[in-house]
Amino acid sequence: MHYTVIPRYSGPRTVPVFFEIAATGTNPDASTGLSFSQAVPTSVYSPRPGWKNLGTVRDSRNGKIMSTGATR
């Protein structure tokens, strides 16, 4: 099994908009096994606004993008 996960961001944010996930596998007889590629959004559900992507959230008070800066 070989897989990659690549975060994709929107500008200077620290939270990605989505992850690109890809995997490939090889069967015991060396034939190609599992193989897929998919984008997985960083979304959460909130009863008030519905689905929100954490990588595109803006501060409702001033409209500025959120989750920027160092992650230490």
C-alpha positions as protocol buffer text, in pm:
chain_id: "A"
residue {
  index: 1
  type: MET
  ca { x: 0 y: 0 z: 0 }
}
residue {
  index: 2
  type: HIS
  ca { x: 126 y: 342 z: -95 }
}
residue {
  index: 3
  type: TYR
  ca { x: -71 y: 650 z: -1 }
}
residue {
  index: 4
  type: THR
  ca { x: -39 y: 1027 z: -3 }
}
residue {
  index: 5
  type: VAL
  ca { x: -232 y: 1297 z: 178 }
}
residue {
  index: 6
  type: ILE
  ca { x: -187 y: 1654 z: 58 }
}
residue {
  index: 7
  type: PRO
  ca { x: -354 y: 1946 z: 238 }
}
residue {
  index: 8
  type: ARG
  ca { x: -488 y: 2222 z: 9 }
}
residue {
  index: 9
  type: TYR
  ca { x: -522 y: 2573 z: 149 }
}
residue {
  index: 10
  type: SER
  ca { x: -702 y: 2893 z: 53 }
}
residue {
  index: 11
  type: GLY
  ca { x: -448 y: 3172 z: 96 }
}
residue {
  index: 12
  type: PRO
  ca { x: -257 y: 3218 z: 424 }
}
residue {
  index: 13
  type: ARG
  ca { x: -488 y: 3004 z: 635 }
}
residue {
  index: 14
  type: THR
  ca { x: -364 y: 2739 z: 879 }
}
residue {
  index: 15
  type: VAL
  ca { x: -663 y: 2510 z: 823 }
}
residue {
  index: 16
  type: PRO
  ca { x: -684 y: 2341 z: 481 }
}
residue {
  index: 17
  type: VAL
  ca { x: -998 y: 2365 z: 266 }
}
residue {
  index: 18
  type: PHE
  ca { x: -963 y: 1996 z: 178 }
}
residue {
  index: 19
  type: PHE
  ca { x: -719 y: 1705 z: 171 }
}
residue {
  index: 20
  type: GLU
  ca { x: -629 y: 1519 z: -148 }
}
residue {
  index: 21
  type: ILE
  ca { x: -602 y: 1152 z: -54 }
}
residue {
  index: 22
  type: ALA
  ca { x: -469 y: 890 z: -294 }
}
residue {
  index: 23
  type: ALA
  ca { x: -383 y: 523 z: -238 }
}
residue {
  index: 24
  type: THR
  ca { x: -262 y: 234 z: -451 }
}
residue {
  index: 25
  type: GLY
  ca { x: -204 y: -123 z: -352 }
}
residue {
  index: 26
  type: THR
  ca { x: -55 y: -436 z: -502 }
}
residue {
  index: 27
  type: ASN
  ca { x: -202 y: -785 z: -472 }
}
residue {
  index: 28
  type: PRO
  ca { x: 17 y: -1082 z: -366 }
}
residue {
  index: 29
  type: ASP
  ca { x: 43 y: -1186 z: -735 }
}
residue {
  index: 30
  type: ALA
  ca { x: 185 y: -838 z: -818 }
}
residue {
  index: 31
  type: SER
  ca { x: -131 y: -726 z: -999 }
}
residue {
  index: 32
  type: THR
  ca { x: -282 y: -387 z: -923 }
}
residue {
  index: 33
  type: GLY
  ca { x: -504 y: -392 z: -618 }
}
residue {
  index: 34
  type: LEU
  ca { x: -683 y: -106 z: -449 }
}
residue {
  index: 35
  type: SER
  ca { x: -653 y: 229 z: -624 }
}
residue {
  index: 36
  type: PHE
  ca { x: -839 y: 549 z: -546 }
}
residue {
  index: 37
  type: SER
  ca { x: -808 y: 925 z: -526 }
}
residue {
  index: 38
  type: GLN
  ca { x: -1050 y: 1153 z: -348 }
}
residue {
  index: 39
  type: ALA
  ca { x: -1078 y: 1507 z: -213 }
}
residue {
  index: 40
  type: VAL
  ca { x: -1201 y: 1522 z: 147 }
}
residue {
  index: 41
  type: PRO
  ca { x: -1329 y: 1864 z: 262 }
}
residue {
  index: 42
  type: THR
  ca { x: -1266 y: 1995 z: 613 }
}
residue {
  index: 43
  type: SER
  ca { x: -1634 y: 2058 z: 681 }
}
residue {
  index: 44
  type: VAL
  ca { x: -1835 y: 2043 z: 1001 }
}
residue {
  index: 45
  type: TYR
  ca { x: -2207 y: 2069 z: 1059 }
}
residue {
  index: 46
  type: SER
  ca { x: -2358 y: 2341 z: 1275 }
}
residue {
  index: 47
  type: PRO
  ca { x: -2733 y: 2361 z: 1341 }
}
residue {
  index: 48
  type: ARG
  ca { x: -2735 y: 2735 z: 1278 }
}
residue {
  index: 49
  type: PRO
  ca { x: -2549 y: 2784 z: 947 }
}
residue {
  index: 50
  type: GLY
  ca { x: -2549 y: 2422 z: 828 }
}
residue {
  index: 51
  type: TRP
  ca { x: -2232 y: 2280 z: 674 }
}
residue {
  index: 52
  type: LYS
  ca { x: -1925 y: 2504 z: 700 }
}
residue {
  index: 53
  type: ASN
  ca { x: -1581 y: 2442 z: 558 }
}
residue {
  index: 54
  type: LEU
  ca { x: -1324 y: 2521 z: 830 }
}
residue {
  index: 55
  type: GLY
  ca { x: -1071 y: 2627 z: 567 }
}
residue {
  index: 56
  type: THR
  ca { x: -1292 y: 2913 z: 442 }
}
residue {
  index: 57
  type: VAL
  ca { x: -1437 y: 3052 z: 767 }
}
residue {
  index: 58
  type: ARG
  ca { x: -1452 y: 3430 z: 813 }
}
residue {
  index: 59
  type: ASP
  ca { x: -1510 y: 3623 z: 1133 }
}
residue {
  index: 60
  type: SER
  ca { x: -1879 y: 3718 z: 1132 }
}
residue {
  index: 61
  type: ARG
  ca { x: -1802 y: 4045 z: 1314 }
}
residue {
  index: 62
  type: ASN
  ca { x: -1556 y: 4192 z: 1063 }
}
residue {
  index: 63
  type: GLY
  ca { x: -1544 y: 3959 z: 761 }
}
residue {
  index: 64
  type: LYS
  ca { x: -1172 y: 3887 z: 802 }
}
residue {
  index: 65
  type: ILE
  ca { x: -1042 y: 3539 z: 727 }
}
residue {
  index: 66
  type: MET
  ca { x: -981 y: 3325 z: 1034 }
}
residue {
  index: 67
  type: SER
  ca { x: -722 y: 3063 z: 1119 }
}
residue {
  index: 68
  type: THR
  ca { x: -412 y: 3241 z: 997 }
}
residue {
  index: 69
  type: GLY
  ca { x: -64 y: 3267 z: 1141 }
}
residue {
  index: 70
  type: ALA
  ca { x: 172 y: 3026 z: 1315 }
}
residue {
  index: 71
  type: THR
  ca { x: 54 y: 2685 z: 1435 }
}
residue {
  index: 72
  type: ARG
  ca { x: 306 y: 2635 z: 1715 }
}
